[in-house]
Amino acid sequence: MDLFDNLALGFATAMSWQSLGYALLGCLVGTLIGVLPGLGPVATIAMLLPLTYQLDPTSALIMLASIYYGAQYGGSTTAILLKLPGESSSAVTVIDGHAMALQGRAGPALSAAAIGSLIAGSFGVLLVACLAVPLTAVAFSFGPPEYFSLMLLGLVGSIALSSDAIDKSLGLMVIGVLLSLVGTDVNSGAVRFSGEVFALRDGIEFTALAMGIFGIAEIAVNLEQQRRGDAGAGTIAHVGRMLPTRDDARRMMPAIARGTAIGAVLGILPGAGVTIASFAAYTAEKKLSRYSHELGTGAIEGVAGPESANNAAAQTNFISLLTLGIPGSAVMALMLGAMVIQNIQPGPQVITSHPQVFWGLIVSMWIGNLMLVVLNLPLIGLWIRLLSIPYRFLFPAILVFCAVGAYTVRASVFDIYLLAAFGVVGYGLIKLAVSPVPLLLGFVLGPMIESSFRRAMMVSRGDYSVFFTRPLSAALLAGALVLILAAMGSTWGKQRRIVLAEQG
């Protein structure tokens, strides 16, 4: 089947009433959590994972994906109108977006974000569709050693590109891998790391860990901010005229093109993510825009570029997950968990074993981006009114939802205790300003790395050189080593500059 036949299959799947309904639901929920500060897509998708047990694979993945890119869109609304980014990827949009709002041009700023998101999202979806089959064909040549090396490269890449120190990220990744090994080994029957706790013989439930580290921890931090009075909303800017002027359109289109290209590339890289893409796009506008001297004072390029970049990155984030089975971010790790829940083995076999799921998801991403623009510009007033709801009314419902979700997966009260324990861990990581993403990626990829390593040892009869004598595996391991050295060099360079500054 060529690309057009695949896309036709995707349209047939995504245009069903059921798929359209879940795409619409995901877009609305995603925009809502993007608008509400403090509740991001990671926490929301983690909380909604238990619901996917009751859905078919296509509907489940379409809904979760729609939540993800819907949140990227929704975060720009409060960033522009309230100077309060709903998502970290919209933090840079605040600079020029809110300045435009103070000048009475909130409408054109919101339109620039919407148009940029639609164009960038559409290009990102097209890139995913074009690269899917070639990358899958390459991945089919992988054996167990290559898969082990590839997953190791994915983990190392997420650490090397992280903003945290390499030792902290590496430590969390190792902890995540060790946590994934808790329970009964399916090969030998041995019980590992259970500490004589009978309930741990079945392992640690992924949803309890994800909801605790992200959902419960976010609740605790938000309550702390409410208590200190740090989370109060500012004055909401008047929206006014929505359509950008001809001059606005002429200025924002080059910024959209640059942001789309930057986001599409960075979204493919493991660990880079949408936040880095939006900041990189803003930096590019400072260097390349003809109106760079206006950035920071209400330039429409400062809205269009970053918003295009984060939406393009949100789409191309799916490339490594769908074709290679490697999650490049925390959200993609949760998506991989949802695939495992639906008994879909992540990797290149998805495109051949579940073509309807694969191509239906890709086409639904384009439909979802169109839905976001058509639905949300008229609903801006509704989203703004929701910001007036006090958080003290929201967090009890979120907390109960998390607890019920953790319990229903295995009907185990022990999973609620795990939820609370991981909530404490997540809160501690936030207070230490350390990203929990390496821990989550280590937990998700740990069993897959172990399985690939064991199969490689069986094929080679215990000969470790199989990882270095096979060219593709050796190249992937070399790439991982280069990333480690580059990250260590960057860390040492920063420490050296700090020491020299203190001595000077």
C-alpha positions in Angstrom: 0.0 0.0 0.0 1.3 3.5 -0.9 0.9 6.6 1.1 -2.4 7.6 -0.5 -3.9 4.1 0.2 -2.7 4.4 3.8 -4.2 7.8 4.2 -7.5 6.6 2.7 -7.6 3.9 5.4 -6.8 6.5 8.0 -9.6 8.8 6.9 -12.0 5.9 6.8 -11.1 5.1 10.4 -10.8 8.7 11.7 -14.0 9.9 10.1 -16.2 7.4 11.9 -18.6 9.0 14.4 -16.9 7.2 17.3 -13.4 8.4 16.3 -14.7 12.0 15.7 -16.4 12.0 19.1 -13.3 10.9 21.0 -11.2 13.4 19.0 -13.6 16.2 19.9 -13.7 15.1 23.5 -9.9 15.0 23.7 -9.6 18.5 22.1 -12.0 20.0 24.5 -10.4 18.4 27.6 -6.9 19.2 26.3 -7.8 22.9 25.7 -9.4 23.0 29.2 -6.3 21.7 30.9 -4.1 23.9 28.8 -6.2 26.9 29.9 -6.2 26.0 33.6 -2.7 26.7 35.0 -1.1 23.9 37.0 -2.8 20.9 35.4 -0.8 19.8 32.3 -1.3 17.1 29.7 1.0 14.6 31.5 -1.0 14.7 34.7 -4.3 14.6 32.8 -3.3 11.7 30.5 -2.0 9.8 33.6 -5.3 10.3 35.3 -7.3 9.2 32.3 -5.3 6.0 31.6 -7.7 3.8 33.6 -10.5 4.8 31.3 -8.7 3.4 28.3 -9.2 -0.1 29.5 -12.9 0.3 28.5 -12.2 1.7 25.0 -11.0 0.1 21.8 -7.4 0.9 20.9 -8.2 3.4 18.2 -10.5 5.5 20.3 -8.2 5.4 23.3 -5.1 6.6 21.4 -7.1 9.3 19.5 -8.5 10.7 22.7 -5.1 10.8 24.5 -3.4 12.3 21.5 -6.1 15.0 21.2 -5.6 15.9 24.8 -1.9 16.3 24.2 -1.9 18.7 21.3 -5.1 20.4 22.6 -3.2 21.4 25.7 -0.5 23.0 23.6 -3.1 25.1 22.0 -5.0 26.0 25.2 -1.9 27.1 27.0 -1.6 30.2 24.7 -5.0 31.6 25.7 -4.1 32.4 29.3 -0.5 33.3 28.3 -1.9 36.1 26.1 -4.9 37.3 28.1 -3.7 36.8 31.7 0.2 36.7 31.4 -0.2 33.3 32.9 1.0 30.4 30.7 -1.3 27.4 31.0 1.6 25.2 29.7 5.3 25.4 30.1 5.6 25.5 26.3 3.5 28.7 26.3 5.8 30.5 28.7 7.7 32.3 26.0 4.4 33.3 24.3 3.7 35.5 27.4 6.4 38.0 26.4 4.9 39.4 23.2 1.4 37.9 23.5 0.4 39.7 26.7 2.1 42.9 25.4 -0.1 42.7 22.4 -3.1 42.2 24.7 -2.2 45.3 26.7 -2.2 47.2 23.4 -5.8 46.1 22.7 -4.6 43.5 20.1 -5.4 40.3 22.1 -7.6 39.1 19.2 -4.9 39.1 16.5 -2.5 37.5 19.0 -5.0 34.6 19.6 -5.6 34.3 15.9 -1.8 34.2 15.2 -1.5 31.4 17.8 -4.4 29.5 16.2 -3.3 29.9 12.6 0.3 29.0 13.5 -0.8 25.9 15.4 -3.0 24.7 12.5 -0.3 25.2 9.8 2.4 23.7 12.0 0.2 20.8 13.2 -0.8 20.0 9.6 2.8 20.0 8.5 3.8 17.8 11.5 1.1 15.3 10.7 2.2 15.2 7.0 5.8 14.6 8.1 4.7 11.7 10.4 2.8 10.1 7.6 5.7 10.4 5.1 8.4 9.1 7.5 6.3 6.3 9.0 6.7 3.7 6.3 10.5 4.3 5.6 11.4 4.3 9.3 9.3 1.2 9.9 11.0 -0.6 7.0 14.4 0.3 8.5 13.2 -0.9 11.9 12.2 -4.3 10.5 15.9 -5.0 9.9 16.5 -4.7 13.7 17.3 -7.7 15.7 17.4 -8.0 19.5 20.9 -6.4 19.8 19.7 -3.4 17.7 16.6 -2.9 19.7 18.5 -3.0 22.9 21.0 -0.4 21.6 18.1 1.8 20.2 16.2 1.8 23.5 19.5 2.6 25.3 20.0 5.5 22.8 16.5 6.8 23.5 17.1 6.8 27.3 20.5 8.4 26.9 19.1 11.0 24.5 16.4 12.0 27.0 19.1 12.5 29.6 21.6 14.3 27.5 19.0 16.8 26.2 17.5 17.3 29.6 18.0 20.7 31.4 18.9 18.9 34.6 22.3 17.8 35.6 23.3 14.5 34.0 24.0 12.8 37.3 20.5 13.6 38.6 18.8 12.4 35.3 20.9 9.3 35.2 20.1 8.4 38.8 16.4 8.8 38.2 16.5 6.8 35.0 18.2 3.9 36.9 15.6 4.1 39.7 12.9 4.0 37.0 14.4 0.8 35.5 14.8 -0.8 38.9 11.1 0.0 39.8 10.0 -1.6 36.5 11.7 -4.9 37.6 9.7 -5.2 40.8 7.6 -8.3 40.8 7.6 -11.8 39.4 10.0 -12.4 36.5 7.9 -14.0 33.7 11.0 -16.0 32.5 12.3 -17.5 35.7 9.4 -17.1 38.0 11.7 -15.4 40.6 10.3 -12.6 42.7 12.4 -9.5 42.5 12.7 -6.5 44.8 9.3 -7.2 46.4 10.7 -6.8 50.0 8.4 -9.6 51.2 5.4 -7.5 50.3 2.9 -9.9 48.7 1.1 -7.1 46.8 4.3 -6.3 45.0 4.6 -9.7 43.4 2.5 -8.4 40.5 4.8 -5.5 40.1 4.1 -1.7 40.3 1.2 -0.5 38.4 2.1 2.0 35.7 -1.0 4.2 36.2 -0.4 4.5 40.0 3.1 5.6 39.4 2.2 8.1 36.7 -0.8 9.6 38.5 1.2 9.9 41.7 4.3 11.5 40.3 2.4 13.9 38.1 -1.2 14.2 39.3 -0.9 14.1 43.1 2.4 16.1 43.1 0.8 18.8 41.0 -2.1 19.0 43.4 0.2 19.5 46.3 2.3 22.2 44.6 -0.8 24.1 43.5 -2.3 24.0 47.0 1.0 25.3 48.4 1.0 28.1 45.9 -2.7 28.9 46.7 -1.7 29.0 50.4 1.1 31.5 49.7 -1.1 33.5 47.4 1.2 32.9 44.4 -1.4 31.6 42.0 -3.8 34.4 41.8 -4.9 35.4 38.3 -4.3 38.8 36.9 -6.7 41.1 35.1 -8.1 39.5 31.9 -7.3 41.5 28.8 -10.1 42.5 26.5 -10.1 40.4 23.3 -11.6 42.8 20.8 -11.1 42.3 17.0 -10.1 38.7 16.3 -8.9 38.8 12.7 -5.2 39.9 12.1 -4.6 42.8 9.7 -2.9 42.4 6.3 0.4 43.7 7.8 0.0 41.1 10.7 -0.5 38.3 8.2 2.6 39.4 6.2 4.8 39.5 9.3 3.6 36.3 10.9 3.8 33.9 8.0 7.6 33.8 7.9 7.7 33.3 11.6 5.2 30.4 11.3 7.4 28.8 8.6 10.5 29.1 10.8 8.7 27.9 13.9 7.2 24.9 12.1 10.6 23.8 10.7 12.3 24.1 14.1 9.5 22.4 16.0 9.2 19.6 13.5 13.0 18.8 13.8 13.2 19.1 17.6 10.0 17.1 18.1 11.7 14.1 16.6 14.7 14.2 19.0 14.2 12.2 22.2 14.0 14.5 25.2 13.9 17.7 23.3 10.1 18.3 23.7 7.7 21.1 22.9 9.0 23.5 25.5 12.6 23.5 24.0 11.0 23.9 20.6 9.1 27.0 21.5 12.1 28.7 23.2 14.3 27.8 20.2 11.8 29.3 17.8 11.7 32.6 19.9 15.5 32.7 19.8 15.4 32.2 16.0 13.0 35.1 15.7 15.5 37.3 17.6 18.2 36.4 15.1 16.3 36.1 11.8 13.2 38.3 11.9 13.3 41.7 10.2 11.4 43.0 13.2 13.6 41.5 15.9 14.0 44.9 17.5 10.3 44.9 18.3 10.3 41.5 20.1 9.4 41.9 23.7 7.2 44.9 23.0 4.2 43.2 21.3 5.6 41.7 18.0 3.3 39.2 16.4 6.3 37.1 15.4 6.9 36.4 19.1 3.5 34.7 19.3 3.3 33.0 15.9 6.8 31.5 15.9 6.8 29.8 19.3 3.2 28.6 19.0 3.9 27.0 15.6 7.0 25.4 17.0 5.3 23.8 20.0 2.5 22.4 17.9 4.8 21.0 15.2 6.9 19.3 17.9 3.7 17.9 19.5 2.9 16.1 16.3 6.5 14.9 15.4 6.9 13.6 18.9 4.8 10.6 17.7 7.4 9.6 15.0 9.8 7.6 17.2 7.0 6.2 19.3 4.9 4.9 16.4 7.7 3.7 14.2 10.4 2.5 16.7 8.5 2.1 19.9 10.7 4.6 21.7 9.0 7.4 23.7 10.8 10.8 23.4 8.9 12.5 26.2 6.8 11.9 29.3 3.6 12.2 27.3 4.9 9.7 24.7 5.8 7.4 27.6 2.2 7.5 28.8 1.0 6.9 25.2 3.3 3.9 25.1 1.7 2.7 28.3 -1.7 3.1 26.8 -0.6 1.0 23.8 0.6 -1.7 26.2 -2.7 -1.6 28.1 -4.5 -2.2 24.8 -2.2 -5.2 24.1 -0.5 -3.4 21.2 3.3 -4.2 21.1 5.0 -0.8 20.4 7.4 -0.8 17.5 7.5 -1.3 13.7 5.0 -4.1 13.8 2.2 -1.7 14.7 1.9 -0.4 11.2 1.4 -4.0 9.8 -0.4 -5.6 12.7 -2.7 -2.6 13.5 -2.9 -0.5 10.3 -6.3 1.0 11.2 -5.0 2.1 14.6 -1.8 3.5 13.2 -3.2 5.5 10.2 -6.5 6.4 12.0 -4.4 8.0 14.7 -2.3 10.0 12.2 -5.3 11.3 10.3 -7.2 12.1 13.5 -4.3 14.4 14.5 -4.9 16.5 11.4 -8.7 16.5 12.0 -8.1 17.4 15.7 -5.9 20.4 14.8 -8.7 21.6 12.5 -11.2 21.1 15.3 -9.1 23.2 17.7 -9.3 26.2 15.5 -12.9 25.9 14.5 -14.1 25.2 18.1 -11.9 27.2 20.4 -11.8 30.7 19.0 -15.6 31.1 19.6 -15.2 29.4 23.0 -12.5 31.8 24.4 -15.1 33.5 26.6 -16.1 30.2 28.2 -12.5 29.2 28.9 -11.8 32.6 30.5 -14.9 32.2 32.8 -13.6 28.8 33.9 -10.5 30.5 35.3 -12.6 32.1 38.0 -13.4 28.8 39.6 -11.4 28.5 42.9 -8.9 25.7 43.0 -10.2 24.5 46.3 -13.3 23.3 44.5 -11.3 21.5 41.8 -8.6 19.6 43.7 -10.9 17.3 45.7 -12.5 16.0 42.5 -9.1 15.5 40.9 -7.9 13.7 44.0 -10.9 11.3 44.1 -10.6 10.7 40.4 -6.9 9.7 40.8 -7.7 7.4 43.7 -10.6 5.7 41.9 -8.5 5.3 38.8 -5.6 3.7 40.7 -7.9 1.3 42.4 -10.0 0.2 39.4 -7.0 -1.0 37.3 -6.3 -4.1 39.5 -9.0 -3.6 42.1 -6.2 -3.3 44.7 -6.2 -1.0 47.7 -2.5 -1.3 47.7 -2.3 0.7 44.5 -3.9 3.7 46.3 -1.0 3.5 48.8 1.4 3.4 45.9 -0.4 6.4 44.4 0.1 8.4 47.6 3.8 7.2 47.9 4.6 8.3 44.4 2.8 11.5 45.0 5.3 12.3 47.8 8.2 11.3 45.5 6.8 13.6 42.7 6.4 16.5 45.2 9.9 16.0 46.4 11.3 16.1 42.8 9.3 19.3 42.1 10.7 21.0 45.2 14.2 19.9 44.2 13.6 21.3 40.7 14.4 17.9 39.1 12.3 16.6 36.2 10.7 13.2 36.8 10.7 12.4 33.1 13.8 10.2 33.2 12.2 8.1 35.9 9.1 7.6 33.9 11.0 6.7 30.7 13.2 4.3 32.6 10.1 2.6 34.1 8.4 2.3 30.7 11.5 1.1 28.8 13.0 -1.0 31.5 11.1 -4.3 30.7 11.6 -3.8 27.0 15.3 -3.3 27.4 15.5 -6.3 29.6 13.6 -8.4 27.1 15.8 -7.3 24.2 18.9 -7.9 26.2 17.8 -11.5 27.1 16.9 -12.3 23.5 20.2 -11.0 22.3 22.0 -13.2 24.8 20.1 -16.2 23.7 20.9 -15.5 20.0 24.6 -15.0 20.7 24.8 -17.8 23.4 26.0 -15.3 26.0 28.5 -13.5 23.8 28.4 -9.8 24.8 30.3 -8.8 21.6 27.1 -9.2 19.6 26.3 -5.6 20.5 29.5 -4.3 19.0 30.1 -6.7 16.0 26.8 -5.9 14.4 27.2 -2.6 12.6 23.9 -1.0 13.3 24.0 -1.9 17.0 27.5 -0.6 17.3 26.5 2.7 15.5 23.6 3.2 17.9 25.8 2.6 21.0 28.4 5.0 19.6 25.7 7.6 19.2 24.7 7.0 22.9 28.3 7.4 23.9 28.7 10.7 22.0 25.5 12.1 23.6 26.9 11.2 27.1 30.2 12.8 26.4 28.6 15.9 25.0 26.3 16.2 28.1 29.2 15.7 30.5 31.3 18.2 28.6 28.5 20.8 28.8 28.1 20.1 32.6 31.8 20.4 33.2 31.9 23.6 31.2 29.1 25.2 33.2 30.8 24.1 36.5 34.1 25.5 35.4 32.6 28.8 34.5 30.8 29.0 37.9 34.1 28.3 39.7 36.0 30.9 37.6 33.3 33.4 38.3 33.5 32.8 42.0 37.3 33.1 42.0 37.2 36.3 40.0 
